[in-house]
Amino acid sequence: MPTRVLYLHEFSRIGGAERALLGLADAVRQKAVEPLVVWPQKDSAFTWLQSRGVHVVPLKVPSWRHGLSLPLLPLFLARLQRNLVPTNVDLVHVNNYRSAPLGQLVSRWVGVPCVCHVRELITSEGIRQYRLRASAALIAVADAVAHALVEGGVPQHRVTTVRSGIALRGVPSHKESAALRERLGITDADCLIGIVAHILPHKGYDDLVQALALIKEKVPNIRCLIVGEAPRKRYFQRLLHLAERLSVRDRLILVGIQDDVAPFLHALDLFVLPSRTEGLPLTILEAMAAGRPVVATAVGGIPEVVRDGETGILVPERDPRQLADAVLRLLDAPGLAKAMGEAGRKRIEGAFTLEDEARHTATVYHQVLAASSPDSA
């Protein structure tokens, strides 16, 4: 009998955590796990899960903000029960720690353990606020995240690092990448750097724009591709004003959110991620799998995947000058950039595949169920 896991996810905006859940729910079926995914809406992600044969239910998960959504819980549970019958579940898996209290309530209602994914660094206050100590197990996406959990008071035996993984894909032809660059208005003479991330302050976009102005002084034909939506409109407008003030607004190419980011990554000369806080960003894995060298900040779990000087260059956070210098170093040395890109692809193939993540996650499930069984008492 497969282990039946109910996956709860609160947010409808597609980002790294959402794409990670989609991949895991599909891949984990090869590890004797039967997923039931509660997804907020019937969007492209919902349709994709259905097309893969994953049992998915369109149901909005109430937000947990200091318990303010508790009045919605009875209605949610009633709708969930209708979708669970006649299906029973062995485990509840919450995809984001902010929904952990709700997941724990659901798990108690169903009478099974709750596992929570922690995909970003969290403070002791956050651990308390979201009641993470009450989960049967916490899956941290990086050792840095696991360390923060233990430092914040979570018993170490409840924390397991399972690094995020991605499905490896074939490399598009040079002709296909050249065609995409042409559609984006990139000439053969242009140098194209890029980032895939929602346009939010903690992603370091201010630092990227300031670095771009410094890079432009040495490389006038520099362009910067931005793949991601801007959920905070005021911040987005401030960012555009900054770009205009620094005379680099015309260097930015904004394409919004994309269902498939791989073609855009392959079109880049190098990938940049100047985040101020991170867990283990999926976009870095995807960029490395695309054979792109990476310039990123040494925060969170990033140093656990990017080997400084081997697969990319790590720089301090909030330092546009060092960010610009690292980008210029790789643009000035295409042979080095290519070697780093190739080394990055091999690193992902060896340690960050979706198959690895699914296998390790299934092991966590089995350990939690073994510990909660009556025979273990």
N, C-alpha and C positions, 0 to 999 in steps of 0.2 A: 504493500500500500504506500502510495506517495505521501509525503508530508504536505498537508494542506495549509497554506499560508494566506492570511488576509492582509493585503497591503493597503494602508491608508495614506492618502496624500491630500494635503489641504489646498495647495496653491494651483491656480490655473495658468499663470504665466510660465511659459516654457523657458527653462534655463538649465544649468548643469545638473541640478538635483533631479529635475524632472526627466531629463534625457537619461540620467543614470538609472532611474527606476524603470524606465521603458526597457532598457537593455537587460537589466537584471531579471525582470519578470519574464522576459523571453528566454534568456540563457539558463535560468535556474531550473527550468523544466527538464533539462538533460541531467540533472542531479537528483532525481527522484523527489522533486518538489512540484506540487500543483498550486499555481498562484491564482488568487482571486483578487483583482485589483479594483479598488474604489477610486474612480477618477472624477474630477469635479464637473466635467462637461463633455458633450459630444463634439470634440474637435478633431483635428488631424491626428493627434496622439491617440485618442480613443479609437479612431478608425484603424490606426496602425496596429494597435494591440489586438483588435478583433481580427484583422487580416492575418495575424500570426497565430491565431487560434487560442489566444489568452482569454480567459473568462474575465470580462471587465464590466463593471456596473457604473452607470452615470449617476453619481450621487455627490452632492456638495458636502464636504466635511466641514463642520463648524469650526471657526477659528478659535484658538485658545488664547485669550488675552486677559489674564487675571480672572478667568472664570466668567467673563461677561457674556459668553455665548452659551452658558449652561442651560438657559431656558429653551434653546433649540435642540438640546440633546435628546429628549424623549421622542421628538418627531424623527430625528436622524436615526435613532435606534430602531424605531418601528419600521422605517423604510429599509434599513439594513437587514432587519430580520426577514422581511419579505423576500429579499434577494439571497439570503443565506439558506433558506429552506428550499429543498431538502439537504443543501450542502452543509456539512459541519466543517469547522476549521480546527487545526491543531495549534495555531500560533497566530498572533497579530504582529505585524511588522510595520512600524511607523517610519515613513521616509524622511522626516525632518523633525529635529528635536523640539521645535515649537509646538508640535501637535502631540508630544509625548503624554501630557496629562489626559487628553481625550483618548488616546490609544490605550492607556492604562484602564480607563473607565470601560472602554469597549471590551478589553481583554477580560476584565473581571465579570462583566455581564455575560460574555460567552463562556467563561470558565477556563481560559487558556493563558499561557504566559505571553508577555509583551516584550518584543525586541525593538529597540529604537536605533535608527541610523543617525549618527552625528557627523555632519559634513563640513563643519566649520569650527574654528576655535571658539570656546565658550568660557565665560568667567564663572567664578564661584557663585555669584549672584544669579546668573542664568541657570546654573545647575539646580539651585534651590527653587527659583521661580517656576521652572518647567518640570520639577519633580523627577529629575533623571535618576536619582538614587532608587526610585521605586520600580524601575524597569528590571526585568529579569536579566537582560543583557544589553549592552550598548556596543554598537559596531562603529568604530572610529575609522575614518577614511585614511588617516595617516598617524604615524607615531606621535607627531606633535599634538594632534587632537586628543589621542589617548592619554598623553602626559597631562594635558590640561584638565581632563576629566578626573584623573586620579588625584592630581594636586587640589582639585576642587572638592574632594571628599567622596568620590565614587569608589567603592571597593574595587581593588585592582582585578579581582577574579571575575568581575562582571564586565570588564572592558576588553574588547578584542580589536586589534587592528586588522581590517580587511581593506587593502588599498583598492581604489576604484580601477576598473578596467574598461577597455573599449574593444569593439569588434574590429579586427584588422580588415582593411579593404585594399583593393587593387589600386595602383597608381594611374591616374588619368594620363593620357598622352600629352606630349608637349603641345600638340596642335590644339587640344581641348583647353588647356590652361591659357594658351596664347589667345584663344577666341574669347575666353572670359575676360582677360585683361583688356582686350580691345573693346568689349561691351562696356567695361567700366571706365573707358577713356584713358587707359594706361598705354603709353607709347613704349616702344622698345628701349628708349633711352631713359625711361623713368625707373627709379628704385622704389619698390613697394614694400612697406612694412605694414603690419596689421594686428588687430586685436579682435577677439571674439568674446564679448562679455556685455551684459547689460550696462547701460551708461549710468553708473551710480558712483557716489563719492569714494566708497571703499575700494573700488577697482583702480583708483589712481589716475583717472582721466585728466585731472588738472596737471599732474606731473608729466603725463604723456604729451599734452599740448605744449607745455613749456619746453620739454625736451625736443619736440618737433621744430620749434623755433630755432633752437641751437643747432640742430642737425641741418636745417635749411641753409645756415650760413656756410657750411662746408659742402653740402650736396643740394644745390638749388632744385634739382629734379626729383626731390623726395616726395612721395605720396603716402598717405596713411589710410588704410581701409579699416572701417569700423563696422563690425557685424554684431548687431544687438539693438534692442529697443531701449527707449528712454522713459522709464516709468515715472520719474520725477521731472516734470516739465520745467519747473523753476531752475533746478540744477542744470538741466540740459541747456536752457537759455543762457545761464551764466557761463557755461562751458563754451558755447558758441561766441559769446561776447569776448571771452578771454582769447579765443582763437583769432577773432577779428582784430583785437588790440595788438596781438603779436604777429599779425600779418601772415597767418597760416590757415585761415579759414578755407582758402581755395585749395589747400593741400589735403583736406579731409574728404574722404569718400564714404558717405553714410548709406548703407544699404538696408538698414533695419534688421529685424529678426529673420532668420532663414531656417527652413526645415532641415536643409542639408548644408552643413558648413564646410564639408570636405573640399568641394571644388574651390571655394574661396581660400582655404588654407594652402592648397597646392599652387594657387596663383601668386602667393607671397614670396618675397625674397627672404624675409625672416619674420618671426612672430614675437610680439612684445606683450608682456603682462605686468604692469607696474602696481599691482595690488598692494594695499596697506594691511590687509588681513585675508587669509585664505585657509581652507582645509586642504584639499587636493583637487585643484581645478581640472575639470574634464577637458577643457579646451587646450591645456598644455599637453595632455596626453595625445589629443587628436592632432595638434600641430607637430609633435614629434613623430607620430605615426605617419604623417604626411611628408616626413623628411625635411622639416623646416628647422633651422637653428632657432633657439629661444633666448630672448633677453627678458629676464624676469626678476622680481624682487625676492630676496631670501626671507620670505615669511611663511609661517605655517608649514604645510607639508611640501611646499615647492622644492626645497633642497633635497627632499627624499626621492624626487624623480629627475630633476635637472642636475646633472653633474657639472659643476662649474669648470669651465675650460675644456670640457669633453663633449657635452651635448648642447651647451649654451653658455651664457654668461649670467651670473647672479650679481645683483647690485643691491645696495641698501634701499629701503623704502623712503619715499618723500625726498628723493635726490635727483631732480631732473638732469643735472649736469652729468652725473655718473651714468644715468640711463642713456643720455645722448652719446656719451663717449663709448659705451658698450655697443650701441647700434652702429656708430661710425667705424668702430674697429672691425666689425663683421662685414660692413659694406665695402670697406677698403681691402678686405681679404676674402674674395669669393671662394678661393680654394679651402680656406679654413672654415668658412660658413658651410660649404658643401660637406666637408668631413664631419662637422658637428651634426648636420642634419642626418647623415647616414648613421652616425653613432646613436642618435636619438631614436631612429626607427628601430634599430636592433635592441635598444633598451626596452622599448615598449613591447616588442615581440617576446622578450625574455621574461618580463616581470609584471606587465600591466595589461594583460588580456582579460576580456570579459569572461572567458572560460575559467581563468584563475579566480576571479572575483566570485563567480557563481559557486565554484567548488568550496571555497573558504566560507562563504555565507551559509551554504547548506550544512557545513560542519558545525557552525555556530548553532543553527537550528537544532541539530541532533543533540548537541551537548545540553542545550537549554531543556529540551524535552526529556532527556535522560535524567537531568537533575530534578525535574519537577514530577517525575513519575512516582507513584506510591512505593515502588520497590527501592527507590533511592533514599527514602526516609529512614 
